[in-house]
Amino acid sequence: MLKEKKQLIAAAAGRIEPDLVLKNACVVNVFTEELETADIAISQGIIVGLGKYSGRKEIDLAGKIVCPGFMDGHMHLESSLLSPAEFQNAVLPHGTTGIMADPHEIANVRGKVGIEFMMSQTENLQLHVYYTLSSCVPSAPLEEAGMILEAADLKPYYSKPEVLGLAEVMNAPGVLAGDDGLIEKICDAEEAGKVVDGHAPDLTGNALNAYVTAGIRSDHECTNTAEGIEKMRRGQWIMIREGTAAQNLEALIALCEPPYHQRAMFVTDDRHPEDLIRDGHMDNAVRKAIRLGADPIRAIKMCTLNTAQYFQLKNYGAVAPGYHADLVVLSDLKEVRVEQVYINGELAAANGMPVKTERPTVSPFPEIRHSFHMQAVTPEQLHLPITGKALRVISLTKHDLLTDELISPVTEEDRKNGGVSLEKDIVKMAVFERHHNSGHIGIGFVHGYGLKAGAIATSVAHDAHNLITLGVNDMEMAVAAERVRELQGGLVVVRDGKVLEELPLPIAGLMCDLTCTEAAERLKKLKEAAQSLGVSDDIDAFMTLAFVSLPVIPKLRLNGRGLINVPRQMVVDVQL
């Protein structure tokens, strides 16, 4: 350590040549929020100086902009539908050098085995993969997850350097009620010197005060500026989410201005392959912020220095002496056009391609690929006689995860069609518990999805990832759901009892073995098939459906226990 430190000092002082010098760079200074022209000297993967340098290897970057590597402050690798290695291949060319991953999805399916599987798949990647431990497995008392993680299960992981904190504490009612197990998880993270992330949509007033008092220092569920500012005023960092299902950046663009931008960062939460290919990753968030009027340097700061500071990552997130040489070379600042990406001073991507294409390693966890434990699905299981005068319906919100409650009077035609009304844009939905062969099936109705024929099914159903099917009749729904079960996970579109398109997800029912390009092409065909059945092009057919069963985001959700009123955390009647 002493020898290496003295060599770094000597290189910085100019007494010895640095390993690499990026000449004539236009450097984005995230400390002073300005541009400066300088040579960037790098030794041992560390930036040792900005100024005038000669090195063993020199690359002239005249006319190019150099900024810190982008970091995603909150995301779920599993929700990309890709293996971790393939996710790296997809995001490195877009300037992402680090991610803070919450393995919440696979932990809900396989618990500690799922977490260890993800860590084994990322330990040798170039991409810096950090973890926040899944705080709510299951996400709420009414959830039906595959596993339960207690504080004692999580505590040993804090000794790992890649573990930075406790992930999104989404059981806000549990925090406010002082739930022993949940508070113990927060205390363990604090005692280990780690951060605690939040997830509390619409929380305000004294309830917010109590939530922050518990030690929760961030939130990624803000959907309007007033909510974001209130939470900032109470000391939270705001994670501005720009993902596939939830896109909050436009609504929160005011937080990209002083003084708010100092305590805000960009995250994706969930991002699908076709979006990664078409629009990018963190570069997409920066680019969109700039187009909406944000200062380019401030936008870059919000997924570099701010992210590193919040997660207590010393010497990351800036182009400065002593900082890790995680760098992005841009040809255009406002359009955020990425030409090269360096990680620890080594070229990791250039001209839209990773330098090394990583392939998934062989998993030592065979149970990850055998995660369905349920009986075959039949139409009879879906039969629900309509006897009420009205239906309590889940009403979707475009471009958001929030839902509303719609009370729909039942006509004789509705009764004849089992509650389905294409005229009123109401279709049937069912959730099958798939982890413990309990036989639990929740049946309800959804408004605003747009489906006019056939059925859709998926095993990506946040956060417990049970089996969801939605359709216009019981037969179509059963065919779609049974195909997902046969595949041991996947996305399926059915019409007239036949599978139109499918994407197998054999890794815990969450991820595929395909490349990003292959997965994107399959997803494109799936979404085109869904749209051919009438699904609105204003929503992501599968990502939106994946959240309809999550009982921690208001207002109505559906899981194997039935229709859930989220604010009240209770099962309510579908028929009135």
C-alpha positions in Angstrom: 0.0 0.0 0.0 2.8 2.4 0.9 4.8 1.7 -2.2 1.7 2.1 -4.5 0.7 5.4 -2.8 4.2 6.8 -3.3 4.1 5.8 -6.9 0.8 7.6 -7.4 2.2 10.7 -5.8 5.2 10.6 -8.0 3.1 10.3 -11.1 0.9 13.1 -10.0 3.9 15.3 -9.4 5.4 14.5 -12.8 8.5 12.6 -11.4 7.4 9.4 -13.2 5.2 8.9 -16.2 1.6 7.9 -15.6 0.3 4.7 -17.2 -2.1 6.6 -19.4 -2.8 10.2 -20.3 -6.0 11.4 -22.0 -4.7 14.5 -23.7 -6.6 17.8 -24.3 -9.8 16.6 -22.7 -12.7 18.9 -22.0 -13.4 17.8 -18.5 -16.8 18.0 -16.7 -16.0 19.3 -13.2 -18.9 18.2 -11.0 -17.5 20.0 -8.0 -17.6 23.5 -9.5 -20.1 22.7 -12.2 -17.9 23.9 -15.1 -15.9 22.7 -18.0 -12.1 22.8 -18.0 -9.5 21.7 -20.6 -6.7 19.5 -19.3 -4.8 16.3 -19.7 -6.0 13.5 -17.5 -3.2 11.4 -16.0 -4.0 7.9 -14.8 -1.9 5.4 -12.9 -3.0 2.1 -11.3 -6.5 2.8 -12.4 -6.6 6.1 -10.4 -6.7 9.6 -11.7 -3.4 11.2 -10.5 -3.7 14.6 -12.1 -5.3 17.2 -14.4 -3.1 19.6 -16.1 -0.2 19.0 -18.5 1.2 15.4 -18.6 3.1 13.0 -20.7 2.5 9.3 -20.2 3.6 5.8 -21.3 0.4 5.7 -23.4 -1.3 8.8 -24.7 -4.7 9.3 -26.4 -5.6 12.6 -27.9 -9.2 13.6 -27.0 -9.2 17.1 -28.5 -12.8 18.1 -29.0 -14.1 15.4 -26.7 -15.8 15.8 -23.4 -14.8 13.6 -20.4 -17.2 13.1 -17.5 -17.3 10.6 -14.6 -18.8 7.2 -15.2 -22.6 7.1 -14.8 -24.1 5.3 -11.8 -27.6 3.9 -11.3 -28.5 4.6 -7.7 -31.4 2.1 -7.5 -32.3 -0.8 -9.8 -33.1 -4.4 -10.0 -30.9 -6.5 -12.3 -33.6 -9.1 -12.6 -36.1 -6.6 -14.0 -33.9 -6.2 -17.1 -34.9 -9.8 -17.9 -31.2 -10.3 -18.7 -28.5 -12.3 -17.0 -26.1 -9.9 -15.1 -23.3 -10.5 -17.6 -25.6 -9.6 -20.5 -26.9 -6.6 -18.6 -23.2 -5.4 -18.4 -22.8 -5.9 -22.1 -25.9 -3.7 -22.7 -25.1 -0.8 -20.4 -21.3 -0.3 -20.6 -21.5 1.2 -24.1 -24.0 3.7 -22.7 -21.5 5.0 -20.1 -22.8 3.1 -17.0 -19.8 2.1 -14.8 -21.6 1.3 -11.6 -25.0 0.2 -10.3 -26.6 -0.2 -6.9 -28.7 -3.4 -7.3 -31.4 -4.5 -5.0 -31.8 -8.3 -5.6 -35.4 -8.0 -4.2 -37.0 -9.9 -7.1 -35.0 -13.0 -6.9 -34.9 -12.8 -3.1 -38.6 -13.0 -3.1 -38.4 -16.2 -5.2 -35.4 -17.9 -3.6 -34.3 -15.9 -0.5 -30.7 -16.0 0.5 -29.9 -18.5 -2.3 -31.2 -15.9 -4.8 -29.0 -13.2 -3.3 -25.9 -15.5 -3.4 -26.7 -16.5 -6.9 -26.7 -12.8 -8.0 -23.5 -12.0 -6.2 -21.8 -15.0 -7.8 -22.9 -13.8 -11.2 -21.5 -10.3 -10.7 -18.3 -10.7 -8.7 -16.0 -10.9 -11.8 -17.7 -8.3 -14.0 -16.0 -5.1 -15.1 -19.1 -3.2 -14.2 -19.1 -2.1 -10.5 -22.0 -3.9 -9.0 -23.0 -2.9 -5.5 -25.8 -4.3 -3.5 -28.5 -3.0 -1.1 -30.1 -5.8 0.9 -33.7 -6.5 0.3 -35.6 -5.1 3.3 -39.1 -6.4 2.6 -39.2 -10.1 1.6 -42.1 -10.4 1.5 -43.0 -6.7 0.7 -46.0 -6.6 2.9 -47.9 -8.9 5.4 -50.5 -9.7 2.7 -47.9 -10.7 0.1 -47.3 -14.4 -0.9 -43.5 -14.6 -1.6 -41.5 -17.7 -2.0 -39.3 -16.9 0.9 -39.1 -14.8 4.1 -35.9 -12.8 5.0 -35.5 -11.8 8.6 -32.9 -9.4 10.1 -30.7 -12.3 11.1 -30.7 -13.5 7.5 -29.4 -10.1 6.2 -27.0 -9.1 8.9 -24.0 -11.2 7.8 -24.0 -9.7 4.3 -23.0 -6.2 5.7 -19.5 -7.5 6.1 -19.2 -7.7 2.3 -17.6 -4.6 0.8 -20.0 -4.6 -2.2 -23.0 -4.3 0.2 -23.8 -0.6 0.7 -27.0 -0.6 2.6 -30.6 -1.7 3.2 -32.8 -1.5 0.1 -36.1 0.3 -0.4 -38.1 0.0 2.9 -41.5 -0.3 1.2 -43.5 -1.4 4.2 -44.1 2.1 5.4 -47.0 1.1 7.6 -44.7 -1.4 9.3 -42.2 1.4 10.0 -44.8 3.7 11.4 -46.2 1.0 13.6 -42.7 0.1 14.9 -42.7 -3.4 13.6 -39.9 -5.2 15.5 -38.5 -7.1 12.6 -38.4 -4.2 10.2 -36.9 -1.8 12.7 -34.2 -4.4 13.6 -33.2 -4.5 9.9 -32.9 -0.7 9.9 -30.8 -0.7 13.1 -28.5 -3.4 11.7 -27.8 -1.3 8.6 -27.1 1.8 10.7 -24.8 -0.1 13.1 -22.9 -1.3 10.1 -22.5 2.3 8.8 -24.7 1.6 5.7 -27.4 3.7 4.1 -31.2 2.9 4.3 -33.2 3.5 1.1 -36.9 4.3 1.1 -40.0 3.6 -0.8 -43.0 5.6 0.4 -45.3 7.1 -2.2 -47.5 10.0 -1.0 -46.2 9.9 2.5 -46.4 13.3 4.1 -46.7 15.3 7.3 -46.0 13.5 10.6 -46.1 10.1 9.0 -43.1 11.3 6.8 -41.4 12.7 9.9 -41.7 9.3 11.6 -40.5 7.5 8.5 -37.4 9.7 8.3 -36.8 9.5 12.0 -36.5 5.7 11.6 -33.3 6.4 9.6 -34.6 6.2 6.0 -32.6 8.6 3.9 -33.9 8.4 0.3 -37.1 7.9 -1.8 -37.6 6.9 -5.4 -41.4 7.0 -5.5 -42.0 10.7 -5.8 -44.3 11.6 -8.6 -44.6 15.4 -8.3 -42.3 18.3 -7.3 -44.2 19.2 -4.1 -43.7 15.6 -2.8 -40.0 15.7 -3.7 -39.4 19.0 -2.0 -41.2 18.1 1.2 -39.1 14.9 1.5 -35.9 16.9 0.7 -36.8 19.4 3.4 -37.0 16.5 5.9 -33.5 15.4 4.9 -34.1 12.7 2.3 -32.3 12.3 -1.0 -34.7 12.1 -3.9 -34.0 9.4 -6.5 -35.6 10.6 -9.8 -36.8 7.5 -11.6 -36.7 7.1 -15.3 -37.4 3.5 -16.1 -39.6 1.4 -18.3 -42.9 1.3 -16.4 -42.4 4.5 -14.3 -41.1 7.7 -15.8 -41.1 10.5 -13.3 -38.3 12.7 -14.6 -40.6 15.1 -16.5 -42.8 15.6 -13.4 -39.7 16.2 -11.2 -37.6 18.2 -13.6 -37.7 21.2 -11.2 -35.5 19.1 -8.8 -32.7 19.3 -11.4 -32.4 23.0 -10.5 -30.6 24.6 -7.5 -30.7 24.0 -4.7 -32.6 20.8 -5.1 -30.2 19.2 -7.6 -27.6 18.8 -4.8 -29.7 16.1 -3.1 -31.2 14.4 -6.1 -30.0 11.5 -8.3 -31.2 9.6 -11.3 -32.2 5.9 -11.1 -34.0 3.5 -13.4 -35.5 1.0 -10.9 -36.6 -1.3 -13.8 -35.5 -1.1 -17.5 -36.3 -3.5 -20.3 -33.9 -4.6 -23.0 -35.6 -2.8 -25.9 -35.4 0.5 -24.0 -31.7 -0.2 -23.2 -31.0 -0.7 -26.9 -33.3 2.1 -28.2 -32.7 4.9 -25.7 -29.9 3.7 -23.4 -29.5 3.5 -19.7 -28.4 6.4 -17.4 -27.3 8.4 -20.5 -31.0 8.4 -21.4 -32.0 10.0 -18.1 -29.2 12.7 -18.5 -30.2 13.3 -22.1 -33.9 13.7 -21.3 -33.2 16.0 -18.4 -31.1 18.3 -20.6 -33.9 18.3 -23.3 -36.3 19.3 -20.5 -34.1 22.3 -19.7 -31.6 21.0 -17.1 -28.1 22.2 -17.1 -25.9 19.4 -18.7 -23.3 19.5 -16.0 -25.8 19.4 -13.2 -27.6 16.5 -15.0 -24.3 14.6 -15.2 -23.6 15.3 -11.5 -26.9 13.8 -10.6 -25.8 10.3 -11.7 -22.2 10.6 -10.7 -21.0 12.6 -7.7 -24.4 12.8 -6.0 -24.9 9.1 -6.2 -21.4 8.3 -4.9 -21.8 10.7 -2.0 -25.1 9.3 -1.0 -23.8 5.8 -0.9 -20.6 6.8 0.8 -18.4 5.7 -2.1 -15.2 7.5 -1.5 -13.2 8.6 -4.5 -15.9 7.8 -7.1 -18.1 10.0 -9.1 -15.7 12.8 -10.2 -12.8 13.5 -12.6 -10.3 14.6 -10.0 -6.9 13.5 -8.5 -7.3 10.4 -6.2 -10.6 9.3 -7.8 -11.1 6.0 -9.6 -10.6 6.4 -13.4 -14.2 5.5 -14.3 -14.7 7.8 -17.2 -17.0 8.5 -20.1 -15.9 10.1 -23.3 -18.6 12.1 -25.0 -18.6 13.6 -28.5 -21.6 15.8 -27.7 -22.4 17.1 -24.2 -26.1 18.0 -24.8 -26.9 14.9 -26.7 -24.8 12.7 -24.4 -23.2 10.7 -27.2 -21.0 8.1 -25.6 -17.9 7.2 -27.6 -15.7 5.5 -25.0 -16.0 4.2 -21.5 -13.1 3.5 -19.1 -13.4 1.5 -15.8 -10.3 1.8 -13.5 -8.4 3.3 -16.4 -9.1 0.4 -18.8 -11.1 0.8 -21.9 -14.4 -1.1 -21.3 -16.5 0.0 -24.3 -16.0 1.9 -27.5 -18.2 2.9 -30.5 -21.3 1.3 -28.9 -19.8 -2.1 -28.1 -18.2 -3.6 -25.0 -14.5 -4.3 -25.4 -15.1 -7.8 -23.8 -18.3 -9.6 -24.3 -19.2 -11.4 -21.1 -21.3 -14.5 -21.1 -23.2 -15.9 -18.1 -21.3 -18.3 -15.9 -22.6 -21.7 -15.1 -24.8 -21.4 -12.0 -24.0 -23.6 -9.0 -27.6 -23.2 -7.9 -29.8 -25.7 -9.8 -33.0 -24.6 -7.8 -32.8 -21.2 -9.5 -34.0 -22.9 -12.7 -36.8 -24.9 -11.1 -38.9 -22.3 -9.3 -42.5 -23.3 -10.1 -44.3 -25.4 -7.5 -48.0 -25.4 -8.5 -50.6 -27.6 -10.3 -51.6 -27.2 -13.9 -53.9 -24.3 -14.7 -57.4 -25.0 -15.9 -60.3 -22.7 -17.0 -62.4 -24.1 -14.2 -60.1 -22.5 -11.6 -60.9 -19.1 -13.1 -64.7 -19.3 -12.9 -66.3 -16.5 -10.9 -70.1 -16.2 -10.9 -71.1 -12.5 -11.0 -73.8 -12.0 -8.4 -73.1 -8.5 -7.2 -74.6 -5.2 -8.4 -71.2 -3.6 -9.0 -67.5 -4.6 -9.4 -64.6 -3.1 -7.6 -62.1 -2.6 -10.4 -58.3 -1.8 -10.5 -58.0 1.2 -12.7 -54.5 1.7 -14.3 -52.7 5.1 -14.5 -50.7 5.7 -17.7 -47.0 6.1 -17.2 -47.2 5.6 -13.5 -47.4 2.7 -11.0 -50.3 4.1 -9.0 -53.7 2.6 -9.5 -57.2 3.9 -8.6 -60.4 2.2 -7.5 -63.2 2.1 -10.0 -66.7 1.0 -9.0 -68.4 -0.3 -12.1 -72.1 -1.1 -12.1 -72.9 -4.6 -13.4 -75.2 -4.9 -16.4 -76.8 -8.1 -17.6 -74.4 -8.2 -20.4 -71.5 -7.9 -18.0 -73.0 -10.8 -15.9 -73.3 -12.9 -19.0 -69.6 -12.2 -19.8 -68.3 -13.1 -16.4 -67.7 -9.4 -15.5 -65.7 -8.6 -18.6 -66.8 -5.5 -20.5 -64.8 -4.6 -23.6 -67.0 -1.5 -24.1 -65.9 -0.3 -20.6 -62.3 -1.5 -21.1 -62.7 -3.9 -18.2 -61.0 -7.4 -18.4 -60.5 -10.2 -16.0 -57.2 -10.9 -14.1 -56.0 -13.7 -11.9 -52.9 -14.3 -9.8 -51.8 -17.8 -9.0 -49.4 -18.5 -6.0 -46.6 -20.5 -7.5 -44.0 -21.0 -4.8 -45.6 -23.4 -2.3 -48.4 -25.1 -4.2 -50.9 -23.5 -1.9 -53.6 -23.4 -4.6 -54.3 -19.8 -3.8 -55.9 -17.9 -6.7 -56.9 -14.2 -6.6 -59.5 -13.1 -9.2 -60.3 -9.5 -10.0 -60.8 -7.0 -12.8 -58.7 -4.3 -14.5 -59.6 -1.1 -16.3 -57.5 0.8 -18.7 -55.3 -2.0 -20.1 -57.1 -2.0 -23.5 -57.2 -5.7 -24.2 -60.0 -6.7 -26.7 -59.2 -10.3 -27.4 -57.1 -13.2 -26.1 -55.0 -13.2 -23.0 -51.5 -12.4 -21.6 -49.6 -14.1 -18.8 -46.3 -13.4 -17.0 -44.2 -14.7 -14.1 -42.7 -11.2 -13.6 -45.1 -10.0 -11.0 -43.6 -7.6 -8.4 -42.6 -8.4 -5.8 -43.5 -11.9 -5.0 -43.4 -13.0 -8.7 -46.4 -15.2 -8.7 -48.2 -16.1 -11.9 -50.4 -13.4 -13.4 -52.9 -13.9 -16.3 -55.2 -11.3 -17.8 -57.7 -11.8 -20.6 -61.2 -11.7 -22.0 -62.3 -15.2 -21.0 -61.3 -18.1 -18.7 -60.1 -20.4 -21.5 -57.7 -17.9 -23.0 -56.4 -16.9 -19.6 -55.8 -20.6 -18.6 -53.9 -21.4 -21.8 -51.6 -18.4 -21.3 -51.0 -19.1 -17.6 -50.4 -22.8 -18.2 -47.8 -22.1 -20.9 -45.9 -19.8 -18.4 -45.9 -22.7 -15.9 -44.6 -25.1 -18.5 -41.8 -22.8 -19.3 -40.8 -22.4 -15.6 -41.4 -18.7 -16.1 -41.9 -16.4 -19.0 -44.1 -13.9 -20.9 -46.8 -15.2 -23.1 -49.5 -13.8 -25.5 -52.4 -16.0 -26.5 -55.2 -15.6 -29.0 -57.9 -18.2 -29.9 -56.3 -20.7 -27.5 -52.9 -20.5 -29.3 -49.6 -19.0 -28.3 -48.8 -16.1 -30.5 -45.5 -15.1 -28.9 -43.5 -16.1 -25.8 -40.2 -15.3 -24.0 -39.0 -18.0 -21.7 -37.5 -16.8 -18.4 -36.0 -20.0 -16.9 -33.8 -18.2 -14.4 -36.1 -18.0 -11.3 -39.0 -17.1 -13.7 -37.3 -13.7 -14.0 -34.4 -13.8 -16.4 -33.6 -15.3 -19.8 -30.4 -16.8 -21.4 -30.6 -14.5 -24.4 -28.5 -11.5 -25.4 -29.9 -8.1 -25.0 -30.6 -7.8 -28.7 -32.3 -11.2 -28.9 -34.4 -10.5 -25.8 -35.3 -7.1 -27.2 -36.5 -8.6 -30.5 -38.6 -11.2 -28.6 -40.1 -8.4 -26.4 -40.8 -6.4 -29.5 -42.8 -9.3 -31.0 -44.6 -9.9 -27.7 -45.6 -6.2 -27.4 -46.7 -6.1 -31.0 -48.8 -9.2 -30.4 -50.3 -7.6 -27.3 -51.1 -4.4 -29.2 -52.7 -6.5 -31.9 -55.1 -7.7 -29.2 -55.9 -4.1 -28.3 -53.4 -3.3 -25.5 -52.9 0.4 -25.4 -49.6 1.7 -26.8 -49.6 4.2 -23.9 -48.5 1.5 -21.5 -45.8 -1.2 -21.4 -47.9 -4.3 -21.7 -45.8 -6.5 -19.4 -44.0 -4.0 -17.1 -47.3 -2.4 -16.2 -49.0 -5.8 -15.6 -46.0 -6.8 -13.4 -46.9 -4.2 -10.8 -50.6 -4.8 -10.6 -50.0 -7.4 -7.8 -47.6 -5.3 -5.7 -49.5 -4.6 -2.4 -47.4 -1.6 -1.3 -48.3 1.0 -4.0 -51.7 2.6 -3.7 -54.5 2.0 -4.3 -55.8 -1.4 -5.4 -53.7 -4.5 -6.1 -54.5 -8.2 -6.7 -52.6 -11.3 -5.5 -53.3 -14.8 -4.5 -55.1 -13.7 -1.4 -57.5 -11.5 -3.3 -58.1 -7.8 -4.0 -55.9 -5.7 -1.7 -56.8 -2.2 -0.5 -53.2 -1.0 -0.1 -53.7 2.0 2.3 -55.8 -0.1 4.6 -53.7 -3.3 4.0 -56.7 -5.5 3.8 -58.5 -7.8 1.4 -61.7 -6.3 0.1 -64.6 -7.7 -1.9 -64.4 -7.7 -5.7 -68.2 -7.7 -5.9 -70.5 -5.1 -4.2 
